[in-house]
Amino acid sequence: MKKTISSALYAIGFFMSLTGVGFACDFCLLSQGVSPLETFRGSGIRINERYTRLNSVYKGTDEVTNPGAKEEYWTTEFTGFYSVTEDIMLLAVLPLKNTRQNAHLHVHEDGDLEAHSDMKGGVTGLGDVAALGRYTFFKNHTLDATTILAGVFGVKFPTGGTGGKTDDGAEYLDSHLQTGTGSTDFLLGLSSSYALARFSLSANILAALTTEGEAGDTRHRFGNSINYDVTAMYRVHPFELAPTISQVFLAFGLNGETRQREKENGVALADSGGSTIYLSPAIRLALPPRWIAEIQYQHPIYHNLYGVQMGEDYRLVGGVTYLF
């Protein structure tokens, strides 16, 4: 029972579909849930849904007039996790993606912006599947507090499609609108969690090291990235923790991503890469001993995008976890 309760307190759907949004936010492994690298134990399955809208254009840190381009992304992901030992966990993530743009943002050589409405289109299908291992290498339990540190290593496989075309079938869609990347990428991360009574604080950092893949009929490589988050969570109900009582948590986090420029046929793309920071309020409901549900809103407060790019307006994330 104690192990199940611990799982209910710490379990958060871990992560991730790996297909780019804007400058690849969907590759951000910290984009799901309330601090998804937060330490947890046990085994289970999670269903996660994420919606992302891009309806703004940025040049560096400045928002500029959008000529009419808009992109929307839906991602449904199924994550299974299994504790081999108390310190070692294995995870597998299967994402399903739906992408859509109403016009393609084109940047002319003189800097003028244009929305190509003939580039409407989107795709639906399997994204890039990922497998990860997680090792908890430090744990310190006292009567009042718990501190946990863990490392993560993973591989993302090129299972998603890269041949999606516009509605008229005339051209291939951009790389970030495909359901896959065509590349095998490697993931390295560190995760920490500190819990004291009704309060917990977690911090995570994760690097994605990419290889060359494809987009349509061109060779394409997404830039290496670093994702991070710091999240504070407070149990508002009940005042005293009880094994069989439902628990309600409020959370507030700071999430961010920095990504290098992408390359197409070996040449760096000027309008790709950069940094974004989000504020992320959330609420979580734990229903011992099996269920956890949460919803999170991620609002970008800082864009610093290289060149001129579409930028995110917001992300909305919801998920349900069932513990075995």
Secondary structure in CASP SS format (residue, H / E / C, confidence):
PFRMAT SS
TARGET T0000
AUTHOR 0000-0000-0000
METHOD secondary structure of the structure
MODEL  1
M C 1.00
K H 1.00
K H 1.00
T H 1.00
I H 1.00
S H 1.00
S H 1.00
A H 1.00
L H 1.00
Y H 1.00
A C 1.00
I C 1.00
G C 1.00
F C 1.00
F C 1.00
M C 1.00
S C 1.00
L C 1.00
T C 1.00
G C 1.00
V C 1.00
G C 1.00
F C 1.00
A C 1.00
C H 1.00
D H 1.00
F H 1.00
C C 1.00
L C 1.00
L C 1.00
S C 1.00
Q C 1.00
G C 1.00
V C 1.00
S C 1.00
P C 1.00
L C 1.00
E C 1.00
T C 1.00
F C 1.00
R C 1.00
G C 1.00
S C 1.00
G E 1.00
I E 1.00
R E 1.00
I E 1.00
N E 1.00
E E 1.00
R E 1.00
Y E 1.00
T E 1.00
R E 1.00
L E 1.00
N E 1.00
S E 1.00
V E 1.00
Y E 1.00
K E 1.00
G E 1.00
T C 1.00
D E 1.00
E E 1.00
V E 1.00
T C 1.00
N C 1.00
P C 1.00
G C 1.00
A C 1.00
K E 1.00
E E 1.00
E E 1.00
Y E 1.00
W E 1.00
T E 1.00
T E 1.00
E E 1.00
F E 1.00
T E 1.00
G E 1.00
F E 1.00
Y E 1.00
S E 1.00
V C 1.00
T C 1.00
E C 1.00
D C 1.00
I E 1.00
M E 1.00
L E 1.00
L E 1.00
A E 1.00
V E 1.00
L E 1.00
P E 1.00
L E 1.00
K E 1.00
N E 1.00
T E 1.00
R E 1.00
Q E 1.00
N E 1.00
A E 1.00
H E 1.00
L E 1.00
H E 1.00
V E 1.00
H C 1.00
E C 1.00
D C 1.00
G C 1.00
D C 1.00
L E 1.00
E E 1.00
A E 1.00
H E 1.00
S H 1.00
D H 1.00
M H 1.00
K C 1.00
G E 1.00
G E 1.00
V E 1.00
T E 1.00
G E 1.00
L E 1.00
G C 1.00
D C 1.00
V C 1.00
A E 1.00
A E 1.00
L E 1.00
G E 1.00
R E 1.00
Y E 1.00
T E 1.00
F E 1.00
F E 1.00
K E 1.00
N E 1.00
H E 1.00
T C 1.00
L C 1.00
D C 1.00
A E 1.00
T E 1.00
T E 1.00
I E 1.00
L E 1.00
A E 1.00
G E 1.00
V E 1.00
F E 1.00
G E 1.00
V E 1.00
K E 1.00
F C 1.00
P C 1.00
T C 1.00
G C 1.00
G C 1.00
T C 1.00
G C 1.00
G C 1.00
K E 1.00
T C 1.00
D C 1.00
D C 1.00
G C 1.00
A C 1.00
E C 1.00
Y E 1.00
L C 1.00
D C 1.00
S H 1.00
H H 1.00
L H 1.00
Q C 1.00
T C 1.00
G C 1.00
T C 1.00
G C 1.00
S C 1.00
T C 1.00
D E 1.00
F E 1.00
L E 1.00
L E 1.00
G E 1.00
L E 1.00
S E 1.00
S E 1.00
S E 1.00
Y E 1.00
A E 1.00
L E 1.00
A C 1.00
R C 1.00
F E 1.00
S E 1.00
L E 1.00
S E 1.00
A E 1.00
N E 1.00
I E 1.00
L E 1.00
A E 1.00
A E 1.00
L E 1.00
T C 1.00
T C 1.00
E C 1.00
G E 1.00
E E 1.00
A E 1.00
G C 1.00
D C 1.00
T E 1.00
R E 1.00
H E 1.00
R E 1.00
F C 1.00
G C 1.00
N C 1.00
S E 1.00
I E 1.00
N E 1.00
Y E 1.00
D E 1.00
V E 1.00
T E 1.00
A E 1.00
M E 1.00
Y E 1.00
R E 1.00
V E 1.00
H E 1.00
P C 1.00
F C 1.00
E C 1.00
L C 1.00
A C 1.00
P C 1.00
T C 1.00
I C 1.00
S C 1.00
Q E 1.00
V E 1.00
F E 1.00
L E 1.00
A E 1.00
F E 1.00
G E 1.00
L E 1.00
N E 1.00
G E 1.00
E E 1.00
T E 1.00
R E 1.00
Q C 1.00
R C 1.00
E C 1.00
K E 1.00
E E 1.00
N C 1.00
G C 1.00
V E 1.00
A E 1.00
L C 1.00
A C 1.00
D C 1.00
S C 1.00
G C 1.00
G E 1.00
S E 1.00
T E 1.00
I E 1.00
Y E 1.00
L E 1.00
S E 1.00
P E 1.00
A E 1.00
I E 1.00
R E 1.00
L E 1.00
A E 1.00
L E 1.00
P C 1.00
P C 1.00
R C 1.00
W E 1.00
I E 1.00
A E 1.00
E E 1.00
I E 1.00
Q E 1.00
Y E 1.00
Q E 1.00
H E 1.00
P E 1.00
I E 1.00
Y E 1.00
H E 1.00
N E 1.00
L E 1.00
Y E 1.00
G E 1.00
V E 1.00
Q E 1.00
M E 1.00
G E 1.00
E E 1.00
D E 1.00
Y E 1.00
R E 1.00
L E 1.00
V E 1.00
G E 1.00
G E 1.00
V E 1.00
T E 1.00
Y E 1.00
L E 1.00
F C 1.00
END
